[in-house]
Amino acid sequence: MSGSRLMRAIRVSEFGGPAVLKLCSDVPVPVPGPRQVLIHVRACGVNPVETYIRSGGHGRKPTLPYTPGTDVAGVVEAVGDGVTAVKAGDRVFTTATVSGGYAEFTVAAEDCVHWLPDALDFPQGSAIGIPYFTAYRALVHKARAKAGETVLIHGASGGVGVAACQLSRALGLRVLGTAGTPEGMKLALSNGAHLIFNHREEGYTDKIMEATGGAGVDIIVEMLSNVNLSKDLQMMAFGGRVTVVGARGSIEINPRDTMAKESSIMGVALFCATQEEKKECAALLYAGMEAGWLRPVVGSHYPLEKAAQAQHDIIESPGASGKIVLTI
């Protein structure tokens, strides 16, 4: 799987805090196998799930040592046998990698590699994969969103939140969002939210209920369920659905809150998606790129050697404002 060339890459040899992310300069450049693509990475998105995996607290633990990162954008360097979708020199983005994206080169399976339109730069390309595919899975495959319904994006200014705002608007939903800073609130409004609320203000859930005329929301895309799930259930319309995208711990809820309105709580895990579901999502996202409503918003840029800081900040920063990316 590796050749004689060497590259810089982040390696994790033990589970723990951000400090276990180590920059190595002597990592062999991987060689693509059959139906695999070697990509010269220009940018890689940083996702919260990567911090959970790195800490050892996620259900899926990679074999040590490993290189994190799934969402890269770059240029095809070479292709393995049987690859027909892309060729050397093509600009691409990925939804998963085989060898890890926090690196100068990565290998990805052909079906996880997608052509990147010229209208989007590499950092924007690295902000598509997990955020937009997760938003689509939450809204369409899990919540079965219908035009005219009201959705609350509970955490609308981060990578998945911005994607969910744009996608919800394109699907014909009435879009409510929350954010924790003035910058985040402005960002959500400029990316599809009809109304925005500050989730750091006391009583903000009352304001959300007022905005629905007391009826509640049909769908909630929840980024921090260990804090918000109990409140979410009290904001539901009859038959409402909460899609759990993120959780950093446990929470106590009252099951009666689901009984009263026959509401549902459903988890969202992108790795559970079938190939058919991924193809469906990709088709709609390409249509969004062509129509212009899919516009990834990139926040902070970090060089590869600052990967530990990037993972720290994505969890500890006071308010999200677009997608955090590594530039390589």
C-alpha positions as CSV (number, residue, x, y, z in Angstrom):
1,M,0.0,0.0,0.0
2,S,3.0,2.3,0.3
3,G,5.7,3.4,-2.1
4,S,9.2,4.8,-1.7
5,R,8.2,8.5,-1.6
6,L,7.7,10.2,1.7
7,M,5.2,12.8,2.9
8,R,4.1,14.8,5.9
9,A,1.1,13.4,7.7
10,I,-0.5,13.5,11.1
11,R,-0.2,10.2,13.0
12,V,-2.0,9.0,16.1
13,S,-0.2,6.3,18.0
14,E,-2.4,6.4,21.2
15,F,-5.8,7.6,22.1
16,G,-6.1,10.7,24.1
17,G,-6.3,14.5,23.9
18,P,-5.3,16.7,21.0
19,A,-1.6,16.4,21.9
20,V,-1.6,12.8,20.5
21,L,-1.8,14.3,17.0
22,K,1.8,14.2,15.9
23,L,3.2,15.6,12.6
24,C,5.6,13.1,11.0
25,S,7.6,13.9,7.9
26,D,8.7,10.4,7.0
27,V,5.4,8.7,6.2
28,P,5.4,6.7,3.0
29,V,3.1,8.0,0.2
30,P,0.3,5.4,-0.2
31,V,-0.1,3.6,-3.5
32,P,-3.7,3.2,-4.8
33,G,-5.0,-0.3,-5.2
34,P,-7.7,-1.5,-7.6
35,R,-10.6,1.0,-7.8
36,Q,-8.7,3.4,-5.6
37,V,-7.5,7.0,-6.2
38,L,-4.4,8.7,-5.0
39,I,-5.1,12.4,-4.2
40,H,-2.6,15.2,-3.7
41,V,-4.4,16.9,-0.8
42,R,-4.8,20.7,-0.8
43,A,-7.3,21.0,2.1
44,C,-8.9,18.7,4.7
45,G,-12.0,19.4,6.7
46,V,-11.9,18.9,10.5
47,N,-15.0,17.3,11.9
48,P,-16.1,16.9,15.6
49,V,-16.4,13.1,15.1
50,E,-12.6,13.0,14.5
51,T,-12.1,14.3,18.1
52,Y,-14.3,11.6,19.5
53,I,-12.4,8.9,17.6
54,R,-9.0,10.4,18.6
55,S,-10.0,10.4,22.3
56,G,-11.0,6.7,22.2
57,G,-14.5,7.5,23.2
58,H,-16.2,6.6,19.9
59,G,-17.7,3.3,19.1
60,R,-15.5,2.9,16.0
61,K,-11.8,2.7,17.0
62,P,-9.3,2.6,14.2
63,T,-6.2,0.4,14.5
64,L,-3.2,2.3,15.8
65,P,-1.3,4.1,14.5
66,Y,-3.6,5.9,12.1
67,T,-4.1,9.2,10.2
68,P,-7.4,11.1,10.8
69,G,-9.5,12.8,8.2
70,T,-12.2,11.9,5.7
71,D,-13.1,15.1,3.9
72,V,-10.3,16.1,1.5
73,A,-10.1,18.2,-1.6
74,G,-7.2,18.2,-4.0
75,V,-6.0,16.9,-7.3
76,V,-5.9,13.3,-8.5
77,E,-2.3,12.2,-8.6
78,A,-2.8,8.6,-9.9
79,V,-5.5,6.0,-10.1
80,G,-5.5,2.3,-9.5
81,D,-6.7,-0.5,-11.9
82,G,-10.4,-0.2,-12.9
83,V,-10.9,3.4,-12.0
84,T,-13.0,5.2,-14.7
85,A,-14.8,8.1,-12.8
86,V,-11.7,10.3,-12.5
87,K,-8.2,10.7,-14.0
88,A,-4.9,12.2,-13.0
89,G,-5.2,16.0,-12.9
90,D,-8.9,16.2,-12.0
91,R,-10.0,18.4,-9.1
92,V,-11.9,16.3,-6.6
93,F,-13.3,16.0,-3.1
94,T,-14.0,13.0,-0.9
95,T,-16.6,11.7,1.5
96,A,-14.2,9.1,3.0
97,T,-10.5,8.1,2.7
98,V,-8.7,4.8,3.2
99,S,-5.4,6.2,4.5
100,G,-6.5,9.4,6.2
101,G,-6.8,13.0,5.1
102,Y,-4.5,14.9,7.5
103,A,-1.7,14.3,5.1
104,E,-0.1,15.6,1.9
105,F,-1.4,12.6,0.0
106,T,-4.3,10.2,0.6
107,V,-5.9,7.2,-1.0
108,A,-9.7,6.9,-1.3
109,A,-12.1,4.4,-2.8
110,E,-13.3,5.5,-6.2
111,D,-17.0,5.6,-5.1
112,C,-16.0,8.1,-2.4
113,V,-14.3,10.5,-4.8
114,H,-16.3,13.2,-6.5
115,W,-15.5,15.9,-9.1
116,L,-15.1,19.4,-7.6
117,P,-16.6,22.2,-9.8
118,D,-14.2,25.0,-10.7
119,A,-16.5,27.5,-8.9
120,L,-15.5,26.0,-5.5
121,D,-11.9,26.3,-4.2
122,F,-10.2,23.5,-2.3
123,P,-11.1,24.6,1.2
124,Q,-14.7,24.8,0.2
125,G,-14.4,21.3,-1.4
126,S,-13.1,20.0,1.9
127,A,-16.2,21.4,3.6
128,I,-18.7,19.3,1.6
129,G,-18.3,15.7,2.6
130,I,-19.5,15.0,6.1
131,P,-21.4,18.3,6.6
132,Y,-23.6,18.1,3.5
133,F,-24.0,14.3,3.4
134,T,-24.9,14.3,7.1
135,A,-27.4,17.2,6.6
136,Y,-29.1,15.4,3.7
137,R,-29.3,12.1,5.7
138,A,-30.8,13.8,8.7
139,L,-33.4,15.8,6.7
140,V,-34.3,13.4,3.9
141,H,-33.4,9.9,4.8
142,K,-34.3,10.1,8.5
143,A,-36.8,12.9,9.1
144,R,-38.5,12.6,5.7
145,A,-38.8,16.3,5.4
146,K,-41.6,17.7,3.3
147,A,-41.9,21.2,1.7
148,G,-43.8,23.5,4.0
149,E,-42.7,22.0,7.2
150,T,-40.8,23.9,9.8
151,V,-37.2,22.8,10.8
152,L,-35.1,24.0,13.6
153,I,-31.3,23.8,13.0
154,H,-30.1,23.6,16.7
155,G,-26.6,24.8,16.1
156,A,-26.8,26.5,12.7
157,S,-23.4,28.2,12.3
158,G,-21.0,25.2,12.1
159,G,-20.2,23.0,9.1
160,V,-23.3,20.7,9.4
161,G,-25.5,23.6,10.5
162,V,-24.7,25.8,7.5
163,A,-25.2,22.8,5.2
164,A,-28.5,22.0,6.9
165,C,-29.7,25.7,6.5
166,Q,-28.9,25.7,2.8
167,L,-30.4,22.3,2.1
168,S,-33.5,23.0,4.2
169,R,-34.2,26.2,2.2
170,A,-33.7,24.4,-1.1
171,L,-36.2,21.7,0.0
172,G,-38.9,24.3,0.7
173,L,-38.8,24.2,4.5
174,R,-39.3,27.1,6.9
175,V,-35.9,27.4,8.5
176,L,-35.3,28.4,12.1
177,G,-31.8,28.3,13.4
178,T,-29.8,28.9,16.6
179,A,-26.2,30.2,17.2
180,G,-24.2,31.4,20.1
181,T,-22.6,34.5,18.8
182,P,-23.7,37.5,16.7
183,E,-21.3,36.4,14.0
184,G,-22.8,32.9,13.9
185,M,-26.3,34.3,13.9
186,K,-25.5,36.5,10.9
187,L,-23.9,33.6,9.1
188,A,-27.0,31.4,9.6
189,L,-29.3,34.1,8.3
190,S,-27.1,34.6,5.2
191,N,-27.2,30.9,4.4
192,G,-30.9,30.2,4.4
193,A,-32.3,30.6,7.9
194,H,-35.6,32.6,7.9
195,L,-35.3,33.3,11.7
196,I,-32.3,33.0,14.1
197,F,-32.2,32.7,17.9
198,N,-29.3,33.0,20.3
199,H,-29.1,29.7,22.2
200,R,-27.1,31.4,25.0
201,E,-30.0,33.6,25.9
202,E,-32.4,32.5,28.6
203,G,-35.8,31.9,27.3
204,Y,-34.8,31.4,23.7
205,T,-36.9,28.3,23.4
206,D,-40.0,30.3,24.3
207,K,-39.2,32.7,21.4
208,I,-39.0,29.7,19.1
209,M,-42.4,28.5,20.2
210,E,-43.8,32.0,19.7
211,A,-42.4,32.0,16.2
212,T,-44.4,28.9,15.4
213,G,-47.6,30.3,16.9
214,G,-47.3,27.8,19.7
215,A,-47.6,24.8,17.3
216,G,-43.9,23.8,17.6
217,V,-41.4,22.6,15.0
218,D,-41.8,19.6,12.8
219,I,-38.1,18.7,12.6
220,I,-35.1,19.5,14.7
221,V,-31.5,18.8,13.5
222,E,-29.7,18.6,16.8
223,M,-25.9,19.2,17.0
224,L,-25.5,18.9,20.9
225,S,-28.2,16.5,22.1
226,N,-26.6,15.9,25.5
227,V,-27.5,19.6,26.3
228,N,-30.6,20.2,24.2
229,L,-32.6,17.0,23.8
230,S,-35.0,17.6,26.6
231,K,-35.7,21.1,25.4
232,D,-36.1,19.8,21.9
233,L,-38.9,17.4,22.9
234,Q,-40.8,20.2,24.4
235,M,-40.6,22.3,21.2
236,M,-42.0,19.5,19.0
237,A,-45.1,19.8,16.9
238,F,-47.4,16.8,16.8
239,G,-45.6,14.0,15.0
240,G,-42.3,15.9,15.2
241,R,-38.9,14.3,14.6
242,V,-35.6,15.0,16.3
243,T,-32.5,13.9,14.3
244,V,-29.5,13.5,16.6
245,V,-26.3,14.6,14.7
246,G,-24.1,15.3,17.7
247,A,-23.7,14.2,21.3
248,R,-20.9,14.7,23.8
249,G,-22.4,12.9,26.7
250,S,-25.6,11.7,28.3
251,I,-28.8,13.5,29.2
252,E,-32.0,12.7,31.1
253,I,-35.3,13.1,29.3
254,N,-39.0,12.6,30.2
255,P,-40.4,9.9,27.8
256,R,-43.9,11.5,28.3
257,D,-42.7,14.4,26.2
258,T,-42.6,12.0,23.3
259,M,-45.9,10.4,24.1
260,A,-47.9,13.6,24.3
261,K,-47.1,14.5,20.7
262,E,-46.1,11.1,19.3
263,S,-42.7,12.5,18.5
264,S,-39.6,10.6,17.4
265,I,-35.9,10.7,18.2
266,M,-33.6,9.2,15.6
267,G,-29.9,8.9,15.4
268,V,-27.9,9.9,12.3
269,A,-24.8,8.0,11.4
270,L,-23.4,8.7,7.9
271,F,-21.5,5.4,7.9
272,C,-24.8,3.5,7.9
273,A,-25.8,5.0,4.5
274,T,-26.1,2.6,1.7
275,Q,-24.5,3.1,-1.7
276,E,-27.8,3.9,-3.2
277,E,-28.5,6.6,-0.5
278,K,-25.0,8.1,-1.1
279,K,-25.6,8.3,-4.8
280,E,-29.0,10.0,-4.3
281,C,-27.4,12.5,-2.0
282,A,-24.5,13.2,-4.3
283,A,-27.0,13.8,-7.2
284,L,-28.9,16.4,-5.2
285,L,-25.7,18.1,-4.0
286,Y,-24.4,18.4,-7.5
287,A,-27.7,20.0,-8.5
288,G,-27.1,22.4,-5.7
289,M,-23.7,23.3,-6.9
290,E,-25.0,23.9,-10.4
291,A,-27.9,26.0,-9.1
292,G,-25.6,27.9,-6.8
293,W,-27.4,27.3,-3.5
294,L,-24.7,24.9,-2.2
295,R,-22.0,27.3,-1.0
296,P,-19.7,25.8,1.7
297,V,-18.7,28.4,4.2
298,V,-15.1,28.0,5.5
299,G,-14.2,29.5,8.8
300,S,-10.8,29.2,10.3
301,H,-7.8,27.8,8.3
302,Y,-5.0,25.9,10.0
303,P,-1.8,24.6,8.6
304,L,-1.2,20.8,8.9
305,E,1.2,21.2,11.8
306,K,-1.6,23.0,13.8
307,A,-4.0,20.0,13.5
308,A,-4.0,19.6,17.3
309,Q,-5.1,23.2,17.7
310,A,-7.8,22.8,15.1
311,Q,-9.2,19.8,16.9
312,H,-9.1,21.6,20.2
313,D,-10.9,24.7,18.8
314,I,-13.7,22.8,17.1
315,I,-14.8,21.5,20.5
316,E,-13.8,24.3,22.8
317,S,-14.5,27.5,20.8
318,P,-17.4,29.6,22.2
319,G,-19.3,29.6,18.9
320,A,-18.9,28.0,15.5
321,S,-18.6,30.2,12.4
322,G,-18.3,28.0,9.3
323,K,-16.1,24.9,8.6
324,I,-12.7,24.5,10.2
325,V,-10.2,23.2,7.6
326,L,-6.5,22.3,7.4
327,T,-4.6,23.7,4.4
328,I,-1.8,21.6,3.0
